[in-house]
Structures are given as structure tokens and as C-alpha cells.
Amino acid sequence: MKSHLLTHALLALSFCSATAVTAHGQTLRIVTYNIDADTGGAVGDMGGPDAGPGLTAVLQAIGQEHLGVTPSNPVGHAQPIDVLALEELNYTTSGGSETISQTLSYITGQLNSIYGAGTYNYDTTIDPSDGNSTGNGPSGLIYNTKTVAEVAPADIIPNHLGGSGEARAPIRYELQPKGGAAYTDFYLYVSHAKASSGSSNATRRNIEAQDIRSDASNLPTNAHIIYTGDYNLTGGSSEAAYQTMINSTPSPGQAIDTANPGNNFVENSQSANSVYWPLLSESATDLTARFDLQLVTSPTVTLPGTQLVANTLTPFGNNGSVGYGGAVTDSSNTALPDLSNRSTILNDLTTDTDHLPVVADYVVVPPGDMNRDQQVNASDVSAMIAALANLPAYELAYNLTAAQVTAIGDVNGDGKFNSADVQALEKFLAANHGTGIPAPEPASIVLLVLTTPAFAWFPRRRRRASQRS
């Protein structure tokens, strides 16, 4: 048995073909923001084409906030915005036809004045809004050209635009972390559903949700999807539009609400329940509603590719310390503690727009993250060996299907999960492609393998692992 184990340990040192990854470990900061640049205000005022005063400072501050601060990670992470999904852009026309909103060029210019010329660009797709320049502006996208690339032209979903259907057509973007492999692609939907309470408005919101889900069902089975926008859910989680988004059918595309996994938030009647306060995004001066969302699909939480980082999704400027109906400038607000100019930024949130932006970080996770910490490093070698030794136990421990385990463990890209992936993972780490601590020296890998209890079961479980592959 000992010689048999040594053979496997030595095999683990051999090099085999591994999937090339160039964007592994990259983090993206994604923001959705109802910019309120379409309500008839003058240039420089709230509701004007450039939104209100303080907007540029807020966008810069979003990049300075440390997200994901926990007892085990007291520092968290900060970086400039990578993807900025916008609603209520100024409705801009030329010769009677709608053109690219001047709000997009203005904000892009402001970001480039901070981070350098050419750093940011905007997508040129025109959202065919059925409204006008006062309260019904289109949506759009700005992205950091140094970190994000557009994979394909944006798709507009105008299935039932206008009348009793969608107020504004949702837009789907296909994006990729700069330098990423194909599996790092993700789809981002930007939408602005019909506003106001009442059954007819709720019906129109649900029609839009149905159109989004129908479109998403045509994407690849394991597509990484992020749904963003102002959903205007005046009825809270009980509203049909929300229920449509989180429904298991059609498939793929089921939305997961990581900020409210119980799917039970309510609007306009939650003053006594502080558990809902950290969800509120409307408005900065009167926090009473959760309108602005980032919802994701299961692959965006579980499978290799662009994954949501836990504990980072939040309305910027609201951490739940402000009571229902309060303002972000209230003395009770403890949000943004790491910003030296926090008081200024909190005040700017009340003058630039009415909504709060919703911010989250996403990290590019390559195959091989067997211990599910969103990094791929030496600790995943022993976790992979243990998983191969007892696949049912591994699936149960992490609540994964066999297909999901294969996707996570298939480091060499052959569509299977077996002993060859141990070798591929070690080659990946030896080439310093890991996303965490450096790979151990070869002799250390041998020692790790030989001293891992799970590996003792590996030879007699190998047949079962191969059968599952």
C-alpha cells in the first residue's frame, strides 16, 4: 500500500495539460445606480442631465470603500468601479431621434478625469425608452476598459415595450474580465421597471420580469448572470415580478437574492423590523423602500468564473444603522467608516440623486476551488483528494450536485473530474497561477499527499470517481 501511495504522489508531480487562465483572482466592483438625470432639473442640479452636485465625489468614494469587512477579514477590499449600470439617464435627442444620452458621456468624462484618459468608456447601445425627458429616461452602461471587455454587442429586450408592457426595454450585456478565458464571461442585465403602486403598474413590472427570464433561458446552462436595476417593487417580495425572477422556471436563469435569502422583504410596512433596514435604497433622505437590486444566478455563486464575493453586496451609504424613514445623513448612521470624507459623501448622496447605488464585488475563480473559499491555492490539493475519496460526502458537505462538483474540479478541461485533475491543479499552482498563497515546493506536495488521511482511500475509490466523470 505504501508503494502504491508513493506512486500516486509521484504522479501528482507530473505535468499535464491545464486550462489557461489569465484573469484568475481578478476582482470586479459592479454598481447599479438610478442616476435621476431625467426629471427636468437644470444642468448641475438634481434631476438634470448630469445628475446632482456631488455625483463625481460619490462615484470616487464607491471605489474607496472597503467591502467585505468581517472579523476574519477586518480590512476588506477597495477598488475603483469596474462596471456601472445606470438607470434614468437623460433622454437625449437629435433631429427628433433618440441618441446616446449625454449623461453617459458626462459621467465617463468625470471618471476619466479621476483615473486617467481612456480608462472608462460607455456602451453605445440606445435603450428605446417610450418616455420623454422628465422621469422616464433610458438605461446604459459604463465600464473600465482596463479591467473589463465587452464580448458581444448588447441585446435589447423590447418584447412588450410601451403601452401596458415594459416602460423601458431591459438591456443585456455580455462582459468578460480583461484577459479572462471564455468561462469568465458573465451576462449583466440592466432594467428600470415601471414605477408606482397599483395593480396595473405591478402587472407591467411582471411583464418585464417575464421577458428578462425568457431571454435568460436561452443562455448557456451554466451562464453567470447578474440582474441589476431599479425594479420599483412597491409590493416587496410578494410582488409577481420578484416571484418571477426567483422562480426555478424557466431554466436557466433563476435569480438568487443573496441579500435577502428568505425572499421575504416588504415595503412601506417594515418600520419595526430592523432586519430589512440594510436593504433600503430609496431614498437617501427617506429610507423606506428596496427598489434597487443585484440578483445573481447559482453559477455566479458556485461555479468557476465570475463569482459574487460574500458580504460585499450593499446599498452604498446604508449599513442598516439608520431607522426606517431616516436619512443617510442622520447621526445614527455608521456606514462608510473607512472614508475620511464620509460626512461629505453622505451629504452628497442626498444631493446628487434620490436612490442609493447598490455595490458588490465579484472575483474571478478558476476551476480547482475545492475548499470553496473563492481562491485556488495549495490548500485545494488536499481538498480535491478528499473529494475524490468520497464524492457523496463532498457533495453533501457543500450542497452541490455531481455536475457542479465536476465543473469545479475539472481543472484540465476534459469534462471529467478524476485523478488527472489533481495533477492539473498542481501544474497550475507550480506555474504560480494560483490566487492565494504560493504553491508548495514539489517535495512539500509529496509530503502533503502522503499525510492526508483522505488520500489513503483514494486508490480504492478511484473507480467510483471515474464512473462519475
C-alpha positions in Angstrom: 0.0 0.0 0.0 2.8 2.4 0.9 4.4 2.0 -2.5 1.0 2.4 -4.2 0.5 5.7 -2.4 4.0 6.9 -3.3 3.2 6.1 -7.0 0.2 8.3 -6.8 2.2 11.0 -5.0 4.8 11.0 -7.7 2.1 11.1 -10.4 0.8 14.2 -8.7 4.1 15.9 -9.6 3.8 15.2 -13.3 2.7 17.9 -15.6 -0.4 17.6 -17.7 -2.5 20.0 -19.8 -4.2 22.6 -17.7 -6.8 25.3 -18.7 -5.0 28.6 -19.3 -6.3 31.4 -17.1 -5.1 35.0 -17.3 -7.6 36.8 -15.2 -7.7 34.4 -12.2 -8.2 36.1 -8.9 -9.2 39.4 -10.5 -11.9 41.3 -8.6 -14.5 43.5 -10.2 -16.6 46.1 -8.5 -20.1 46.3 -10.0 -22.6 49.0 -9.3 -26.2 49.7 -10.2 -27.4 53.3 -9.8 -30.6 55.1 -10.6 -28.9 58.3 -11.5 -32.0 60.6 -11.6 -30.8 62.6 -14.6 -34.1 62.8 -16.3 -36.6 64.7 -14.1 -36.2 68.1 -15.7 -33.6 69.7 -13.4 -31.1 72.2 -14.7 -27.6 71.3 -15.5 -25.8 70.8 -12.2 -29.0 70.3 -10.2 -30.6 67.1 -9.1 -32.7 65.7 -11.9 -30.6 67.5 -14.5 -28.7 65.7 -17.3 -25.5 65.5 -15.2 -27.4 64.4 -12.1 -27.0 66.5 -9.0 -24.0 68.0 -7.2 -21.6 65.6 -5.5 -22.1 62.8 -8.1 -18.4 62.6 -9.1 -17.3 62.5 -5.4 -19.8 59.7 -4.7 -18.5 57.6 -7.7 -14.9 58.0 -6.5 -15.9 57.2 -2.9 -17.6 54.0 -4.1 -14.1 52.9 -5.3 -12.6 53.8 -1.9 -15.0 51.9 0.3 -13.7 48.7 1.8 -16.3 46.0 1.2 -16.4 42.5 2.7 -15.2 43.6 6.2 -15.7 40.7 8.6 -14.0 39.6 11.8 -11.8 37.2 9.8 -11.1 39.9 7.2 -11.0 43.2 9.1 -9.5 45.2 6.2 -11.9 44.2 3.4 -11.2 45.3 -0.1 -11.4 48.6 -2.1 -11.0 49.3 -5.8 -12.5 51.7 -8.4 -15.7 50.9 -10.2 -15.4 48.4 -13.0 -18.9 48.2 -14.2 -21.5 50.9 -13.7 -25.1 50.0 -14.7 -27.2 53.2 -14.9 -30.9 53.9 -15.0 -32.7 57.2 -15.6 -30.2 58.7 -17.9 -31.1 61.9 -19.6 -33.3 61.4 -22.6 -31.2 62.9 -25.4 -32.5 63.5 -28.9 -31.1 65.0 -32.1 -33.3 65.8 -35.1 -36.2 64.2 -33.4 -34.5 60.9 -32.8 -33.1 59.5 -29.6 -29.3 59.5 -29.4 -26.7 58.4 -26.9 -27.5 60.0 -23.6 -25.4 63.0 -22.7 -25.3 61.6 -19.1 -23.2 58.7 -20.3 -20.5 60.9 -21.8 -20.6 63.3 -18.9 -20.1 60.5 -16.2 -17.4 58.8 -18.4 -15.6 62.1 -18.6 -15.7 62.6 -14.9 -14.4 59.1 -14.2 -11.6 59.6 -16.7 -10.7 62.9 -15.1 -10.0 60.9 -11.9 -8.4 57.8 -13.2 -6.9 58.9 -16.5 -7.9 59.5 -20.1 -9.3 56.4 -21.8 -9.8 54.4 -18.6 -13.6 54.3 -18.9 -15.9 54.0 -21.8 -19.6 53.6 -22.3 -21.6 51.2 -24.4 -23.3 52.9 -27.3 -26.5 50.8 -27.4 -29.5 53.1 -27.2 -32.3 52.0 -24.9 -35.6 52.7 -26.8 -37.4 54.3 -23.9 -41.0 55.1 -24.6 -40.9 58.1 -22.3 -39.5 61.6 -22.5 -37.0 63.8 -20.7 -39.0 64.1 -17.5 -38.9 60.9 -15.4 -38.7 58.2 -17.9 -35.1 58.1 -19.1 -33.3 55.2 -20.6 -30.6 52.8 -19.1 -27.0 52.4 -20.0 -23.6 51.0 -19.1 -20.1 52.4 -18.3 -17.1 50.1 -17.8 -13.4 50.3 -17.0 -11.6 49.4 -20.2 -8.5 48.3 -18.3 -10.4 45.6 -16.4 -13.5 44.7 -18.5 -14.2 43.9 -22.1 -17.5 43.7 -24.0 -17.7 40.2 -25.6 -20.6 40.9 -27.9 -22.9 43.8 -28.8 -25.6 44.5 -26.2 -29.0 43.0 -26.7 -32.2 45.0 -26.2 -35.3 43.1 -25.0 -38.2 45.1 -26.2 -40.7 42.2 -26.3 -43.6 44.2 -24.9 -42.2 47.8 -24.8 -44.7 50.6 -24.1 -48.4 50.5 -23.6 -49.3 48.0 -20.9 -45.8 46.3 -21.1 -42.3 47.4 -20.3 -41.8 51.0 -19.5 -38.2 50.9 -20.7 -36.6 48.0 -22.6 -34.2 45.9 -20.5 -30.7 45.6 -21.9 -28.4 42.5 -21.7 -24.6 42.9 -21.8 -22.1 40.2 -22.2 -18.9 41.1 -20.4 -15.6 39.5 -19.6 -12.8 40.3 -17.1 -9.9 41.7 -19.2 -7.7 38.8 -20.3 -10.1 36.2 -19.0 -10.8 32.8 -20.5 -14.2 32.1 -22.0 -15.6 30.6 -18.8 -15.1 34.0 -17.1 -17.8 35.6 -19.3 -20.8 36.9 -17.5 -24.1 38.5 -18.5 -25.4 41.6 -16.9 -29.0 42.8 -17.3 -29.9 46.5 -16.7 -33.5 47.3 -16.3 -35.8 50.0 -14.9 -39.2 48.6 -14.2 -42.5 50.6 -14.2 -42.8 52.8 -11.2 -45.6 53.4 -8.7 -48.0 51.2 -6.8 -51.3 49.8 -8.2 -52.2 46.6 -9.9 -51.6 47.8 -13.5 -48.1 49.1 -12.7 -47.3 45.8 -10.9 -48.6 43.9 -13.9 -46.2 45.9 -16.2 -43.3 45.1 -13.9 -44.1 41.4 -14.1 -44.3 41.5 -17.9 -40.8 43.0 -17.9 -39.6 40.3 -15.4 -41.1 37.6 -17.6 -39.3 39.0 -20.7 -36.0 39.0 -18.8 -36.4 35.5 -17.6 -37.4 34.3 -21.1 -34.3 35.9 -22.6 -32.1 34.4 -19.9 -33.5 30.9 -20.5 -31.8 31.0 -23.9 -28.3 31.5 -22.5 -25.9 28.6 -21.8 -26.9 26.3 -18.9 -24.2 27.4 -16.6 -24.2 31.1 -17.6 -23.1 33.5 -14.9 -25.9 36.2 -14.8 -26.2 39.4 -12.8 -29.6 41.1 -12.8 -29.3 44.8 -11.9 -31.6 47.8 -11.9 -34.4 49.7 -10.3 -37.2 47.1 -10.0 -39.6 49.5 -8.2 -41.1 46.7 -6.2 -43.7 48.7 -4.2 -45.2 45.4 -3.2 -42.0 44.0 -1.8 -41.1 40.3 -2.3 -44.7 39.3 -2.6 -45.0 41.1 -5.9 -45.3 39.0 -9.0 -42.2 40.5 -10.7 -40.0 39.5 -7.9 -41.5 36.0 -7.7 -41.0 35.6 -11.5 -37.3 36.5 -11.0 -36.7 33.9 -8.3 -38.8 31.1 -9.8 -37.0 28.0 -10.8 -38.6 28.1 -14.3 -37.8 28.8 -17.0 -34.3 27.4 -16.8 -31.6 28.6 -16.8 -31.8 32.0 -15.2 -33.3 31.6 -11.7 -32.3 34.6 -9.7 -30.9 34.3 -6.2 -31.4 37.2 -3.8 -28.2 36.8 -1.6 -29.1 40.0 0.4 -32.5 38.5 1.3 -32.2 34.7 1.0 -35.6 34.3 2.8 -37.2 36.2 -0.1 -39.5 37.9 2.4 -38.7 41.7 2.4 -41.6 44.0 2.5 -42.1 47.7 1.5 -43.7 50.5 3.4 -44.5 48.5 6.5 -41.2 47.5 7.8 -40.5 50.3 10.3 -40.5 48.0 13.3 -38.3 45.3 11.7 -34.7 46.3 11.6 -33.6 43.2 9.6 -34.8 44.9 6.5 -33.1 48.3 7.1 -29.8 47.3 5.4 -31.7 46.5 2.2 -33.2 50.0 1.7 -32.0 52.1 -1.3 -34.8 54.6 -1.8 -34.4 57.3 -0.9 -31.2 58.9 0.6 -33.4 61.3 2.6 -36.2 58.9 3.4 -35.1 55.2 3.6 -38.4 53.4 3.1 -38.1 51.1 0.1 -35.9 48.5 -1.5 -36.1 49.3 -5.2 -32.5 48.7 -6.5 -31.3 45.2 -6.8 -28.4 43.0 -7.8 -29.6 39.4 -8.1 -27.4 36.6 -9.4 -27.8 33.0 -10.6 -26.4 29.9 -9.0 -23.3 29.7 -11.2 -22.4 33.2 -10.1 -22.2 31.9 -6.6 -20.9 28.4 -7.1 -19.2 27.6 -10.4 -15.8 28.7 -11.8 -15.9 32.1 -13.3 -17.1 35.5 -12.1 -18.5 34.9 -8.6 -20.1 37.2 -6.1 -18.0 37.9 -3.1 -19.9 37.2 0.1 -20.7 40.1 2.4 -20.0 42.8 -0.2 -23.5 43.4 -1.6 -24.8 46.6 -0.1 -26.6 49.9 -0.7 -23.8 52.4 -0.6 -24.2 54.6 2.4 -26.7 52.4 4.3 -25.5 49.6 6.6 -28.7 49.3 8.5 -27.9 51.6 11.3 -30.4 54.2 10.1 -34.0 53.5 11.1 -36.9 53.2 8.7 -37.7 56.6 7.2 -34.4 58.1 8.2 -31.8 59.8 6.1 -28.2 58.7 5.4 -27.1 62.0 7.0 -28.7 61.0 10.3 -26.3 61.0 13.3 -27.1 57.3 13.8 -25.6 56.3 10.5 -22.3 54.4 10.9 -21.9 53.5 7.3 -18.6 54.2 5.3 -16.4 54.3 8.4 -13.2 54.0 6.4 -13.8 57.1 4.4 -12.0 60.2 5.7 -14.6 62.4 4.0 -17.6 60.3 5.0 -19.7 63.2 6.2 -19.3 64.9 2.8 -20.1 61.8 0.9 -23.2 61.0 2.9 -24.4 64.6 2.3 -23.6 64.2 -1.4 -25.8 61.2 -1.6 -28.8 63.4 -0.7 -28.0 66.0 -3.4 -26.8 64.0 -6.4 -29.7 61.5 -6.8 -32.6 60.2 -4.8 -31.7 56.5 -4.9 -28.6 54.9 -3.3 -26.3 53.0 -5.6 -26.0 49.2 -4.8 -22.5 47.9 -4.9 -20.9 44.5 -4.9 -17.6 42.8 -5.6 -17.1 39.8 -7.8 -14.0 37.7 -8.1 -12.8 35.5 -11.0 -12.4 32.0 -9.6 -10.7 29.4 -11.8 -11.5 25.7 -11.6 -10.0 23.9 -8.6 -11.5 25.8 -5.7 -12.3 22.7 -3.8 -12.5 24.2 -0.3 -14.9 26.8 -1.6 -13.1 29.9 -0.3 -13.0 31.6 -3.8 -9.3 31.1 -4.1 -7.3 28.4 -5.7 -4.1 27.6 -3.8 -2.2 24.7 -2.2 -5.0 24.0 0.3 -7.2 22.9 -2.5 -4.9 20.0 -3.3 -5.8 18.1 -0.2 -9.4 19.2 -0.5 -9.6 17.8 -4.0 -8.0 14.5 -2.9 -10.6 14.2 -0.1 -13.4 15.0 -2.5 -12.3 12.2 -4.9 -12.1 9.8 -2.0 -15.7 10.4 -1.0 -17.7 12.3 -3.6 -21.1 11.8 -2.0 -19.8 13.3 1.3 -18.3 16.2 -0.5 -21.5 16.9 -2.4 -23.4 16.8 0.8 -21.0 19.0 2.7 -21.2 21.8 0.2 -24.7 21.2 -1.1 -23.5 20.6 -4.6 -24.8 18.4 -7.4 -22.5 15.9 -9.1 -22.4 18.1 -12.2 -21.4 21.1 -10.1 -18.6 19.2 -8.5 -17.3 18.2 -11.9 -17.4 21.8 -13.1 -15.5 22.9 -10.0 -12.9 20.1 -10.1 -12.3 19.9 -13.8 -9.0 21.7 -13.9 -7.7 20.2 -17.1 -10.9 21.0 -19.0 -11.6 17.5 -20.3 -15.2 17.5 -18.9 -14.4 15.0 -16.2 -13.4 15.1 -12.5 -10.8 12.5 -11.6 -7.2 11.9 -10.6 -5.9 13.7 -13.7 -7.3 17.0 -12.2 -5.0 16.6 -9.1 -2.1 16.7 -11.5 -3.5 19.6 -13.4 -4.1 21.6 -10.3 -0.6 21.1 -9.1 0.8 22.2 -12.5 -1.5 25.2 -12.3 -0.1 26.1 -8.9 3.5 25.3 -9.8 3.3 27.9 -12.6 2.2 30.5 -9.9 -1.3 30.7 -11.4 -2.9 30.3 -8.0 -5.0 33.1 -6.5 -3.9 32.7 -2.9 -0.7 31.6 -1.1 2.1 30.3 -3.3 2.2 26.6 -4.3 4.3 24.4 -2.1 7.6 23.0 -3.4 7.3 19.6 -5.1 8.7 17.8 -2.0 6.1 19.5 0.1 3.4 18.3 -2.2 4.6 14.8 -1.8 4.5 15.2 2.0 1.1 16.8 1.9 -0.3 13.9 -0.2 1.2 11.2 1.9 0.0 12.7 5.1 -3.6 13.5 4.0 -5.9 10.8 5.5 -8.3 11.1 2.7 -5.6 10.1 0.2 -5.4 6.7 1.8 -8.8 6.0 0.5 -8.1 7.3 -3.0 -6.9 4.2 -4.8 -9.9 2.1 -3.9 -12.4 5.0 -4.6 -10.8 5.8 -7.9 -13.0 3.5 -9.9 -16.1 5.2 -8.4 -14.7 8.7 -9.2 -14.1 7.7 -12.8 -17.5 6.3 -13.2 -19.0 9.6 -12.1 -16.9 11.6 -14.5 
